[in-house]
Amino acid sequence: MNIAEEIYQHAKRLPSDKALEVLNFITAIETQNQAPLLKSLTTQEFIERFAGSIPDFPEIEKLDLQERDTW
């Protein structure tokens, strides 16, 4: 018997309110382990976000930016 089946066997014997607690606990664990989705930045968005943190970075208006279609 695998772990999921063993959890199921235990959960079947629980009263409904306790089974709901187990389900909520499992859901909370799943949520904690999910990596946040990261949005890819366009070149323009990247420069606007990070240019101010780089000393002597050229002014954004003077840059000739080109986007790549795919990586």
Secondary structure as the mmCIF struct_conf table of DSSP 4:
data_model
#
loop_
_struct_conf.conf_type_id
_struct_conf.id
_struct_conf.beg_label_comp_id
_struct_conf.beg_label_asym_id
_struct_conf.beg_label_seq_id
_struct_conf.end_label_comp_id
_struct_conf.end_label_asym_id
_struct_conf.end_label_seq_id
HELX_RH_AL_P HELX_RH_AL_P1 ILE A 3 LYS A 12
TURN_TY1_P TURN_TY1_P1 ARG A 13 ARG A 13
BEND BEND1 LEU A 14 LEU A 14
HELX_RH_AL_P HELX_RH_AL_P2 SER A 16 GLN A 32
TURN_TY1_P TURN_TY1_P2 ASN A 33 ASN A 33
BEND BEND2 GLN A 34 GLN A 34
HELX_LH_PP_P HELX_LH_PP_P1 ALA A 35 THR A 42
HELX_RH_AL_P HELX_RH_AL_P3 THR A 43 PHE A 50
HELX_RH_3T_P HELX_RH_3T_P1 ALA A 51 SER A 53
BEND BEND3 ILE A 54 ILE A 54
TURN_TY1_P TURN_TY1_P3 PRO A 55 ASP A 56
HELX_LH_PP_P HELX_LH_PP_P2 PHE A 57 GLU A 59
HELX_RH_3T_P HELX_RH_3T_P2 ILE A 60 LYS A 62
BEND BEND4 ASP A 69 ASP A 69
#
